[in-house]
Amino acid sequence: MSDVAVEYIELGLRLGRHVDGLVDSYYGPAEIKERTDAEELRDPSSLAGDAARLRESLDGLEEQRRNWLEAQLSGLETFARKLAGEELSFEDEVERCYGIRPVRTPESEFEDAHRELDAILPGGGSIEERYRAWREEDAIPAEHLEDVVGRMATELSARTAGAVGLPAGETVDFEYVGDKPWAAFNYYLGGLKSRVSVNTDLGMTPDFVMHLVAHETYPGHHVEHAWKEHELLVERGQVEESIVLIPTPQSIISEGIAEVGMEVVLGDQQQELTASFVSSTGVNYDAEVSRRASEAREPLGRVGVNAAFLMHVDGSTVDEAREYVMRWALTSEKRAANIVNFITDPMWRSYASTYHDGYGLCNEFVAGDAGRFKRLLIEQFTPADLR
């Protein structure tokens, strides 16, 4: 283990003691965590100084690794300075943590998406009613969810293995939970193993479940973590890969991988496969309508970023942001409230743009090529590298 990598892990673990969830996962040497957990809590301003100092000590490392660590440390320094009370604009916070400056989406793009969806979605009633029926209400019955998720994961695993391979011995276990603020969460445990929690309190439509499984498992977060553990930690001894830290460029690359991976593995077969998995559940699912609606709704995935601008730049209230999300994302009040809770959480408020911007970065780099997608899974890239 290099001293720099150990110090980087220590810094991440020390910051993680201040904010629950900052350390997404850690599966490195137990003695490092035991040592940092036993320390007195370090002041965030001191940790910001540690990050700045460590950034100046990366000479001698291979260029790609040095660039990656420098970008990671910039994110950690920014978050530590925020914790210490330093004022940063919302745009500066996002850019310094994740490597890309966020932008607002013109509402005219949402209006265009609404018009397209209005022409695509069947049934009577308003566009809001028909969209919510397609996106939120025609859910897979709870008693079928575990079976559908399991069969989807099995198929996606086989297709991922065919496209980019899988490390020998990797596994994913699912658990079904309730009373959570998210739909699903991947807990990477190390040893090529993930535990994915699925929230059964939320109604999940077929397309949403397929996206969820692909994003969290194959070829998404689980596959990325497993390949990087195998290639970078085990084969090359780059112990810094044993910690996953949220407010860093690592996150935007990871979300981009999880978003673009399903397209690489499934191509244009997503809806047909989804239909085969839910055919016996009693769900009303039209593959062609879902394909066209999924394409048309793409701009609506950026409404949450606009809502973050409203709150953190324009000074809008929680109620105003919730109404904005309901209007433009066509969501129910409950889902809009979940989005607003996410963008007001101190840990997650700057995270909303990572999905869209990460997808854009990774999609342009991959350009539909499985070999380039495999590079994302086994190499340390920063947003600047991909640009």
Phi, psi and omega in degrees: 000131176283151178299321181298315180297319179295315179297323177299314178298314180302317179299313179299316180293322178294318176295322180297337177289341178275328186224116178297132178097348179297319173272105182290320174200152174217125180223028178273197182303128184297329184294332178293314180293319179299320180293314182289326178294332182276351182284161166294146180298128181272141179295138181303324180295325176294321179291325175298318177297322177298319180296316180297318180295318182294327177298333181272002185243026186263000179301142179099343177279155174302144193304312183296318179294318179298315179298320181295312180295322179297317178294318178299316182293328175297317177297316180293320178297317179299313182294321179296319179295322175298316178299327181282355176103004180291137180276128175225142174294158179302315182296319179294320179300312181297313183296318182287329178282314193249350174091000177223133179281129182285154177227153175281149174264130177301136181295342175298330177290325175292320179298318178298318179297320178300316181296318178297315180295324180299325180278339185267316190285135182280176174092176178259176179096182183287166176299323178300315182294316183289324178293316180295325177298319180286318189271332189233327195261328182276068191271157173292127179304142185304325183288345179258349190299313183299318180295316181296314179300316181298317181291322176298315181297320179298315180293316180295324177299315181296318181289324176295317178300322179290328184275314187227002182076165177221142176297140180298130176094359179292147180213153174231130172248141177253145170228152185242122190230176176220177176057048178236154180276358182236165179279322179201158181211133177265121172257104178278126190258354188083170183065025179066027183238140173235147167244121181251121178266132180244128184273110182279356178287336183267134172291127184239119179282163185304312180297322180297318181293318178299316178297318180300312182296315180296319183294316186275335187238270185246117008255032187270233191302316182299314183295318178300310182297319182294314180295319181290326174298315183293310188280314188269318181278304186286311186282324186249352178073023180274086191293342178300339179285354181276002176232134179245119188243128189295306190277055185217164177301337174309323184289317184292325175293318181296317178293324177297317177300314183293331180279321185274341187300319182298324178294322180294318186279322186256340183059230181263018183263004187304309186291322179296318178294318179301316179301320181293330182281335185251007185298333183259009185264351183085004180281138176279104185228120178250111186298319183291317176299318181294322178297311183293319180292323179297320178293318183292327186278356187311314180299334183291342176292349180260002180298322182298325178293317176300320179296324176296319175300316181303316184282314190268346178246312185272344179082022178292157179277169176300317180297318179295320178294319179297317178297321179298314180296316179300318183293309190271327178271355177060032184265166171290164179297323180296314180291324177297319179297322178297319179296315181292322176300323180296314185277358174255351178290131182303328180285325192249357190299330181266004189272340192304326184281352184294329182293306182291312182291324176296318177299314181301314178300308186289323180295318179294321180292315185287316180051039176078004184264120183296328179294321177288326175297320178299324178299321178299329183282337188236359180240158177268100179252149170249165174305322179297323177299315185288328177291000000 
